[in-house]
């Protein structure tokens, strides 16, 4: 495992992106708790809070970012280290403070400056977790496409399931091919009903989209999860044996078992995102 970790750092971190068809499905809560489990597993983790307008990751970690990515771009002598916050849990975060799509509209000088700074920072980490806004934004398509793991979070409510199907259909139509796509059904009240809903969803995706979802996970509704948000204390640290915690550990272990050498280097990924290089 040590050799794998060293190889991972050499080629840059793997990117875990969390998406959802609609808001209110617990995506940011999963992102934060997953980051903490990976940290517990000995990995260095950076969380990029890109869910604009909510700042959920900051709230869940109990911090307020005084400087964000917007400040970095608007300051000629700003350092990227100034916008990275080390939490008391050993996980670092960056808050965008801007619409992430702005990243692709900056001039070449800004892009190059960001590239040089960001590459240097990311080499320190094993994983970067990106908490994206709900829905699909075509302007962020390159960002989705450079993910190694794509976690689509849903609930078993009809509107959430429909939006999840639509989101995954768009992902496939756009030719986005992460190393692994996972569906995470969150806040399930009845595990049997949730399992049936998940089976129906994956069957519809396979039939009408032509994609076989190989990795599915369910997180049971637990009132302690809600309390952990109110107390700003991640639930995986306080109640390790409740089902949502065990579910997060299962997701993390699945990701860790999927360690691989990226086909595209970290440097080429970031160049492609910023339009200053081409991934071949």
C-alpha positions in Angstrom: 0.0 0.0 0.0 2.9 2.3 0.7 4.3 1.9 -2.8 0.9 2.7 -4.2 0.6 5.8 -2.1 4.1 7.0 -3.3 3.1 6.3 -6.9 -0.1 8.3 -6.4 1.7 11.3 -5.1 4.2 11.2 -7.8 1.5 11.4 -10.5 -0.7 13.8 -8.5 -3.9 13.2 -6.5 -6.9 11.4 -7.8 -10.0 13.5 -8.1 -13.3 12.5 -6.5 -16.2 14.6 -7.7 -19.6 14.7 -6.0 -22.6 15.7 -8.1 -26.4 15.5 -7.7 -29.4 16.0 -9.9 -31.0 18.4 -7.3 -30.1 20.1 -4.1 -30.9 18.9 -0.6 -29.7 15.3 -0.9 -26.8 15.5 1.5 -24.0 15.8 -1.0 -21.8 18.1 1.0 -22.2 16.0 4.2 -21.0 13.0 2.3 -18.0 14.9 0.8 -16.9 16.0 4.3 -17.3 12.7 6.0 -15.6 10.8 3.1 -12.7 13.2 3.3 -12.3 12.4 7.0 -12.4 8.6 6.5 -9.7 8.9 3.8 -7.7 11.0 6.2 -8.2 8.3 8.8 -6.9 5.8 6.3 -3.6 7.7 6.2 -4.3 9.8 3.0 -3.7 13.5 2.5 -6.9 15.1 1.4 -7.9 18.5 0.0 -11.6 19.4 -0.3 -12.6 22.0 -2.9 -15.9 23.6 -2.0 -17.3 24.5 -5.4 -21.0 24.4 -4.4 -21.4 28.1 -4.9 -23.6 30.2 -2.7 -23.9 27.6 0.1 -20.5 27.2 1.7 -21.7 23.9 3.2 -18.3 22.4 3.5 -17.1 25.4 5.5 -20.1 25.2 7.8 -19.7 21.4 8.3 -16.0 21.9 9.2 -16.9 24.8 11.5 -14.8 27.4 9.8 -15.2 30.6 7.8 -12.8 31.2 4.9 -11.6 34.8 5.0 -9.9 34.4 1.7 -11.1 32.4 -1.3 -10.1 31.5 -4.8 -11.7 34.7 -6.0 -9.2 36.6 -3.8 -6.3 34.7 -5.4 -7.3 35.7 -8.9 -8.0 39.3 -7.9 -4.6 39.8 -6.2 -1.4 40.0 -8.3 0.8 38.9 -5.4 -1.6 36.5 -3.6 -0.3 33.1 -2.8 -2.5 30.0 -3.2 -1.3 28.8 0.2 -3.2 31.8 1.7 -6.5 30.3 0.6 -5.9 26.8 1.8 -7.4 26.2 5.3 -6.1 23.4 7.5 -9.0 22.2 9.6 -8.6 20.7 13.1 -9.5 17.3 11.5 -6.3 17.2 9.4 -8.2 17.8 6.1 -7.5 21.0 4.1 -10.1 22.9 2.2 -10.3 25.6 -0.5 -13.4 27.7 -0.9 -14.1 29.0 -4.4 -15.9 32.2 -3.4 -16.8 32.5 -7.1 -18.7 30.7 -9.8 -16.4 27.9 -10.7 -17.1 28.4 -14.4 -15.2 31.7 -14.0 -12.1 29.5 -14.0 -12.4 28.9 -17.7 -13.0 32.6 -18.6 -9.8 34.1 -17.1 -7.1 35.3 -19.5 -4.0 33.2 -20.3 -1.9 35.0 -17.8 -4.3 34.3 -14.9 -4.6 30.7 -16.1 -0.9 30.2 -16.2 -0.4 31.7 -12.8 -3.1 29.5 -11.3 -1.6 26.5 -13.0 1.8 27.0 -11.6 0.5 27.6 -8.1 -2.1 24.8 -8.1 0.2 22.1 -9.4 2.7 22.8 -6.7 0.1 22.5 -4.0 -1.8 19.5 -5.3 1.4 17.3 -5.3 1.1 17.3 -1.5 -2.2 15.4 -1.6 -3.4 11.9 -2.4 -7.0 12.9 -3.1 -8.9 16.1 -4.1 -12.6 16.0 -3.3 -14.7 18.5 -5.3 -18.2 19.3 -4.1 -19.9 20.5 -7.2 -23.2 22.5 -7.4 -26.4 20.4 -8.2 -27.2 19.8 -11.8 -25.2 19.7 -14.9 -23.4 22.8 -16.2 -22.0 22.5 -19.7 -19.3 25.1 -18.9 -18.0 22.8 -16.2 -17.9 19.7 -18.5 -14.1 19.6 -18.6 -14.0 19.6 -14.8 -16.5 16.6 -14.6 -14.5 14.8 -17.3 -11.2 15.0 -15.5 -12.6 13.2 -12.4 -11.2 9.8 -11.5 -14.3 8.9 -9.4 -17.7 10.5 -9.9 -20.1 10.1 -7.1 -23.7 10.9 -8.0 -25.8 11.4 -4.8 -29.5 10.9 -4.8 -32.4 10.0 -2.5 -35.2 7.6 -3.2 -37.8 10.4 -3.7 -39.3 10.3 -7.2 -38.1 13.8 -8.2 -34.5 13.0 -7.0 -34.5 9.7 -8.9 -35.7 11.4 -12.1 -33.1 14.1 -11.8 -30.4 11.5 -11.1 -31.4 9.6 -14.3 -31.3 12.8 -16.3 -27.9 13.8 -14.9 -26.3 10.4 -15.6 -27.8 10.4 -19.1 -26.2 13.7 -19.8 -22.9 12.5 -18.4 -22.9 9.6 -20.7 -24.1 11.6 -23.8 -21.3 14.0 -23.2 -18.8 11.2 -23.2 -17.6 11.8 -19.7 -15.8 8.6 -18.6 -14.5 8.6 -15.0 -12.5 5.7 -13.8 -15.6 4.8 -11.8 -19.1 6.2 -11.5 -20.9 5.5 -8.2 -24.5 6.1 -7.2 -25.0 6.9 -3.6 -28.6 6.8 -2.3 -28.7 8.9 0.8 -31.2 9.3 3.7 -33.0 6.0 3.0 -35.7 5.3 5.6 -36.5 1.8 4.6 -33.5 -0.2 3.3 -35.6 -2.7 1.4 -37.6 0.0 -0.4 -34.4 1.9 -1.1 -32.7 -1.2 -2.5 -35.7 -1.7 -4.8 -35.6 1.9 -6.0 -31.9 1.7 -6.6 -32.4 -1.5 -8.6 -35.1 0.1 -10.7 -32.9 3.2 -11.3 -29.8 1.2 -12.4 -32.0 -1.0 -14.6 -33.5 2.1 -16.4 -30.0 3.6 -16.8 -28.7 0.3 -18.4 -31.8 0.0 -20.7 -32.1 3.5 -21.9 -28.6 4.9 -21.5 -26.6 1.8 -22.2 -24.4 2.1 -19.2 -24.0 -0.5 -16.5 -23.6 1.0 -13.0 -21.3 -1.3 -11.2 -20.9 0.5 -7.9 -24.0 1.5 -5.8 -24.2 2.4 -2.1 -27.0 3.2 0.3 -26.8 5.4 3.4 -29.7 5.0 5.9 -31.5 7.9 7.4 -30.3 8.5 10.9 -31.3 11.5 13.1 -27.8 11.7 14.4 -26.6 12.8 11.0 -28.9 15.8 11.2 -27.6 16.6 14.7 -24.0 16.4 13.5 -24.8 19.1 11.0 -26.3 21.3 13.8 -23.3 20.7 16.1 -20.8 21.0 13.2 -19.2 17.7 14.2 -18.9 15.1 11.4 -20.8 12.0 12.2 -18.2 9.5 11.2 -16.0 10.7 14.1 -18.8 10.6 16.7 -20.8 7.5 15.8 -18.7 5.0 13.9 -21.1 2.1 14.1 -24.3 3.7 12.7 -25.2 2.7 9.2 -24.3 6.0 7.5 -20.8 5.8 9.0 -20.4 2.2 7.9 -21.6 3.2 4.4 -19.1 6.0 4.1 -16.3 3.6 5.2 -17.5 1.3 2.5 -17.3 4.0 -0.2 -13.8 5.0 0.9 -12.6 1.4 0.9 -14.1 0.9 -2.6 -12.1 4.0 -3.8 -8.9 2.8 -2.1 -9.2 -0.6 -3.6 -9.4 1.1 -7.0 -6.0 2.7 -6.8 -4.5 2.9 -10.2 -1.9 4.9 -12.2 -3.8 7.7 -14.0 -3.7 7.6 -17.7 -3.4 11.3 -17.8 -1.0 13.2 -15.5 -2.1 15.8 -13.1 -0.3 18.5 -15.0 -2.0 17.6 -18.3 -5.4 17.5 -16.5 -5.1 21.0 -15.2 -3.7 22.3 -18.5 -6.8 20.9 -20.2 -9.1 22.4 -17.7 -7.6 25.9 -18.1 -7.3 25.7 -21.9 -3.5 25.9 -21.9 -2.7 22.4 -23.0 -4.2 19.4 -24.7 -4.6 16.0 -23.2 -3.8 13.3 -25.7 
